[in-house]
Amino acid sequence: MSRGNDLASLDRRHVWHPFTQEKTTPSPIPVVAAEGATLHGADGRKYLDLISSWWVTIHGHTHPAIVRAIADQAARLEQVIFAGFTHEPAVRLASRLAARLPGGLSRVFFSDNGSTAVEVALKMACQYWLNRGQRRSRFLAFEGGYHGDTVGAMSAGRTSGFFDAFETMLFHVDMLPYPATWMGDGEVEDKEAAVLTALNRYLDRNGPDCAGVIIEPLVQGASGMRMCRPEFLRGLAAKLKQSGIPLIFDEVMTGFGRTGALFACHKAGVAPDIICLSKGLTGGFMPLSVTVCREEIYQAFLGDGFDQAFAHGHSFTANPLGCAAALASLELFEKEKTLARVVAIERIHRGRVLELMSHPRVHRGRIHGSIAAVNIRDGKEEYASETSQRLKAFFLEKGLLIRPLGNVIYLLPPYCITEAELHRAWNVIEEGLTLVT
Ligand SMILES: *Cc1c(COP(=O)(O)O)cnc(C)c1O
């Protein structure tokens, strides 16, 4: 008890937390251990982690196979410069990812978080054209998309609503509407057709100046788990194929089973030209990311001078501990039949969301794999709206880590969650609706 209190007060004195108004926020909860889907607070309380600790935990906390892989790797080789040197975990991971990704995505560039994976993708697309003798200055993204907090990623995610303070730092990115849909949406086909028509117009006018198109496939995470259909992504990819403009899939959140397939691009039946992966890559244990591109893009960087090379790298590029964790995590997908677990989660989500939709305050239920979301009707949509703060506190009091995004309540659990745990979460959400006024 007192250990937790000491920590909390030291924390208040010296630490600055992400996406937090430090003046008004309640004291952060010290966590001392975790296993499976459960976090253990310093005060002895338990919290069911229903957002996978910000969407990273896949198989469960402290899964012993990944713990062992990291410990073994740390005892052999913890880190080495990745320019001019290489190592087995990175090489094996790159080849395994290439084997699992759709056709042609075969060249793996490592960095260490989702934002940098996106920066790498944007810079790659930009220089790809330059190396082929064309200076292209435009990027196209989708309204509500979120791609991370570094400047390029913020520019592509400008409309997610988080970056007004940095407006002057951002570069221009063109935006198309995102055809968000939900259960029983009768207008989805019209919305998709309208976006594809707008895309045609855009390509006619700006296609020859466009370096790349970036999208979160199937689910826009941070702007409220907004979902689209595979059909839309197939239409988008088909149009871009004709124009030769690289299609970038930001699968930082949707990767590694989240939507029911290993990658959302599998579920959509689309092979992008570049894909960004992070979050679940290491099972949620280590900061690591990859940007994987088609061989043809890589080939454009080969030349006799350094000018054509990709001048990008990070201190911890392809960190061996992260790579070892990622290899162990990929192995678990087979050993534990992880995707079958996601199917079971999706089945429970579907039943419970359908039930919840009869509540007058609930609408727009939607599900892709392990992700389920509903909107609460209270007229306010802000990220830190009063209702969402009240609900968050209520859920914590009940021992559940659930963080509504504005008026959106969503669950995104680790795949080890039990049926009973998941039902308990939905029961508490139902109870919480009485707080919505
Ligand atoms: C979280 C996220 C990012 C940023 O990843 P970080 O590791 O937080 O930098 C980028 N894109 C998407 C889709 C994300 O969900």
The ligand as an SDF file (V2000), in Angstrom:
LIG
                    3D

 15 15  0  0  0  0  0  0  0  0999 V2000
   -0.7390    3.6980  -32.4980 C   0  0  0  0  0  0  0  0  0  0  0  0
   -0.7440    3.9380  -33.9640 C   0  0  0  0  0  0  0  0  0  0  0  0
    0.3370    4.5690  -34.5910 C   0  0  0  0  0  0  0  0  0  0  0  0
    1.4980    5.1300  -33.8280 C   0  0  0  0  0  0  0  0  0  0  0  0
    2.2280    4.1430  -33.1800 O   0  0  0  0  0  0  0  0  0  0  0  0
    3.1730    4.5480  -31.9500 P   0  0  0  0  0  0  0  0  0  0  0  0
    3.8970    3.2910  -31.6340 O   0  0  0  0  0  0  0  0  0  0  0  0
    2.2390    4.9920  -30.8590 O   0  0  0  0  0  0  0  0  0  0  0  0
    4.0500    5.6350  -32.4220 O   0  0  0  0  0  0  0  0  0  0  0  0
    0.3000    4.6900  -35.9640 C   0  0  0  0  0  0  0  0  0  0  0  0
   -0.7360    4.2360  -36.6740 N   0  0  0  0  0  0  0  0  0  0  0  0
   -1.7860    3.6180  -36.1160 C   0  0  0  0  0  0  0  0  0  0  0  0
   -2.8870    3.1060  -36.9750 C   0  0  0  0  0  0  0  0  0  0  0  0
   -1.8330    3.4620  -34.7340 C   0  0  0  0  0  0  0  0  0  0  0  0
   -2.9020    2.8820  -34.1730 O   0  0  0  0  0  0  0  0  0  0  0  0
  1  2  1  0
  2  3  1  0
  2 14  2  0
  3  4  1  0
  3 10  2  0
  4  5  1  0
  5  6  1  0
  6  7  2  0
  6  8  1  0
  6  9  1  0
 10 11  1  0
 11 12  2  0
 12 13  1  0
 12 14  1  0
 14 15  1  0
M  END
$$$$
